[in-house]
């Protein structure tokens, strides 16, 4: 059973469309994160949340928003998708020790 | 902005050899250090965490940390073709910063 799940796994959309990526976890972790990864590059932090009432911007939050609906759910939205948001998106969770565990990823293509 | 630098790859090693991966970081307040393995198209998988100076061994993997030099390394002993992947160094104070990764290829 997957501890961190992401939906959808693949998505192709058009410029200007609103997109939501969802993340759920059964690990019981308080902390959740959203990253993007571009080919040949490392992971860039978009947003992170240390509990349901705590949301923080990461390195590259422009053009993105998030919602922490519950301890186990953290969603990422692209309000108006643009082609340079084409990337692989990962959700991750951790306890306070910061050992992060990643979901399987969502491959997003914006045409 | 914390910077995490990894030795440029790709790194090619013969099966059975030792693969040595290096990582330096810019922020002296970092407290936790991690190595992740990522196969192509897959999500990063935590393989090692280290919090204090010295060596930490787990199977064929050894992580080494030197906070004074702001340096952390990963050794993979008896490299196997299944070790062929990209290895990401991550450094944390209250959130993780990742290096760009080093791609390792183990040739049979």
HADDOCK unambig.tbl for C-alpha pairs under 7 A between the chains (distance, minus, plus):
assign (segid A and resid 41 and name CA) (segid B and resid 100 and name CA) 5.06 0.50 0.50
assign (segid A and resid 42 and name CA) (segid B and resid 98 and name CA) 6.11 0.50 0.50
assign (segid A and resid 42 and name CA) (segid B and resid 99 and name CA) 5.72 0.50 0.50
assign (segid A and resid 42 and name CA) (segid B and resid 100 and name CA) 3.89 0.50 0.50
assign (segid A and resid 42 and name CA) (segid B and resid 101 and name CA) 6.24 0.50 0.50
assign (segid A and resid 43 and name CA) (segid B and resid 98 and name CA) 5.99 0.50 0.50
assign (segid A and resid 98 and name CA) (segid B and resid 95 and name CA) 6.99 0.50 0.50
assign (segid A and resid 102 and name CA) (segid B and resid 43 and name CA) 6.26 0.50 0.50
assign (segid A and resid 102 and name CA) (segid B and resid 44 and name CA) 6.40 0.50 0.50
assign (segid A and resid 103 and name CA) (segid B and resid 43 and name CA) 6.62 0.50 0.50
assign (segid A and resid 104 and name CA) (segid B and resid 42 and name CA) 6.54 0.50 0.50
assign (segid A and resid 104 and name CA) (segid B and resid 43 and name CA) 5.33 0.50 0.50
assign (segid A and resid 105 and name CA) (segid B and resid 43 and name CA) 6.29 0.50 0.50
